[in-house]
Amino acid sequence: MKTIAEIADEYERNLVPLRQRRDALREQAKAEPCAELRCRLWHRVGVLDGMIYEGVSAIRTMRGDRRGK
């Protein structure tokens, strides 16, 4: 059975590819000439930002840095 600290570390490792994908999509969106595709890309960036934010929040809670606030 994993400890909370091990789970938090695993969460943190899983955020790395999400951040990389978000950054790649952000760059792609900046360079995209088609407004419709650019809008879809920015939407995906926003979804990934939300996932990353929630992951960081969960990690902080697991590590005791945050107490329900």
C-alpha positions, 0 to 999 in steps of 0.5 A: 500500500502506498503512503500519501507522500508516495501518492503525492509524488506520483501526482506530481510526476503525472503533471509534467507531461500535462504541463508539456502538452499545455505548453505545446498547445499554447505555442501551436495556438499562438501560431495557428492562422485559422481562428476556429482551430485557434479557438479549439486549441485555446479551449484545450489549453484551458482544460489542461490548465484546470487539470493542472490546477486541480492536481497541484491543489490535491498535492498541496492538500496531501502534503499538508500545505493546504487545509481546505482553503 
